[in-house]
């Protein structure tokens, strides 16, 4: 469900400002499964953005801006 307060364009601008920065996120995977993820915002595209893991393995995760808007991805 969409949370009130921010528009999709505002979220895109905030994530664009985070490009190249280290971020920590909590991700709601559904069915009461939550993951913590830390990495660097690598690329920002019109519909999605990618985050590269800073851990041992090079793991790339892709998220949509709507995930942030709905609260499924939360930046810490």
Kinemage of the C-alpha trace (Angstrom):
@kinemage 1
@onewidth
@group {chain A} dominant
@subgroup {mainchain}
@vectorlist {calphas} color= white
{ca unk a 1} P 0.000 0.000 0.000
{ca unk a 2} L 1.306 3.445 -0.924
{ca unk a 3} L 2.372 5.689 1.925
{ca unk a 4} L 1.290 9.309 1.785
{ca unk a 5} L 3.840 12.076 1.852
{ca unk a 6} L 6.206 11.740 -1.099
{ca unk a 7} L 5.700 11.601 -4.827
{ca unk a 8} L 7.518 9.317 -7.223
{ca unk a 9} L 9.485 12.246 -8.697
{ca unk a 10} L 10.699 13.321 -5.245
{ca unk a 11} L 11.903 9.783 -4.514
{ca unk a 12} L 13.746 9.630 -7.857
{ca unk a 13} L 15.530 12.904 -7.073
{ca unk a 14} L 16.545 11.732 -3.581
{ca unk a 15} L 17.943 8.452 -4.909
{ca unk a 16} L 19.742 10.297 -7.714
{ca unk a 17} L 21.411 12.408 -5.011
{ca unk a 18} L 22.528 9.166 -3.296
{ca unk a 19} L 24.249 7.821 -6.434
{ca unk a 20} L 27.765 6.699 -5.532
{ca unk a 21} L 27.006 6.837 -1.798
{ca unk a 22} L 27.058 4.038 0.723
{ca unk a 23} L 23.522 3.169 1.888
{ca unk a 24} L 21.937 0.708 4.302
{ca unk a 25} L 18.460 -0.584 3.605
{ca unk a 26} L 15.788 -2.797 5.102
{ca unk a 27} L 13.889 -4.776 2.486
{ca unk a 28} L 10.459 -6.342 2.948
{ca unk a 29} L 10.517 -9.581 0.925
{ca unk a 30} L 6.945 -10.543 1.849
{ca unk a 31} L 5.486 -13.184 4.178
{ca unk a 32} L 7.177 -11.615 7.209
{ca unk a 33} L 10.663 -11.873 5.654
{ca unk a 34} L 12.908 -8.856 6.092
{ca unk a 35} L 16.487 -8.472 4.853
{ca unk a 36} L 19.140 -5.908 5.659
{ca unk a 37} L 21.326 -4.816 2.779
{ca unk a 38} L 24.247 -2.414 2.617
{ca unk a 39} L 25.910 -1.249 -0.536
{ca unk a 40} L 26.594 1.574 -2.943
{ca unk a 41} L 23.968 3.034 -5.271
{ca unk a 42} L 25.560 2.269 -8.623
{ca unk a 43} L 23.155 3.234 -11.402
{ca unk a 44} L 19.915 5.179 -11.591
{ca unk a 45} L 17.565 4.396 -14.470
{ca unk a 46} L 14.115 5.817 -15.334
{ca unk a 47} L 12.220 2.965 -13.626
{ca unk a 48} L 14.745 1.245 -11.356
{ca unk a 49} L 18.008 1.766 -9.476
{ca unk a 50} L 20.774 -0.719 -8.700
{ca unk a 51} L 22.735 -1.211 -5.500
{ca unk a 52} L 26.032 -3.138 -5.388
{ca unk a 53} L 26.803 -5.011 -2.176
{ca unk a 54} L 29.828 -3.915 -0.181
{ca unk a 55} L 30.226 -7.391 1.326
{ca unk a 56} L 32.627 -10.093 0.153
{ca unk a 57} L 30.655 -11.209 -2.892
{ca unk a 58} L 29.741 -8.755 -5.637
{ca unk a 59} L 25.964 -8.914 -5.337
{ca unk a 60} L 23.810 -6.517 -7.361
{ca unk a 61} L 20.223 -5.811 -6.300
{ca unk a 62} L 17.707 -3.897 -8.419
{ca unk a 63} L 14.815 -1.984 -6.888
{ca unk a 64} L 12.030 0.120 -8.337
{ca unk a 65} L 11.137 3.562 -7.078
{ca unk a 66} L 7.659 2.275 -6.325
{ca unk a 67} L 9.190 -0.147 -3.779
{ca unk a 68} L 10.509 2.878 -1.888
{ca unk a 69} L 7.218 4.724 -2.278
{ca unk a 70} L 5.258 1.783 -0.825
{ca unk a 71} L 7.693 1.229 2.044
{ca unk a 72} L 8.986 -2.159 0.911
{ca unk a 73} L 12.491 -0.662 0.739
{ca unk a 74} L 13.509 1.659 3.582
{ca unk a 75} L 16.802 3.565 3.665
{ca unk a 76} L 18.409 3.799 7.101
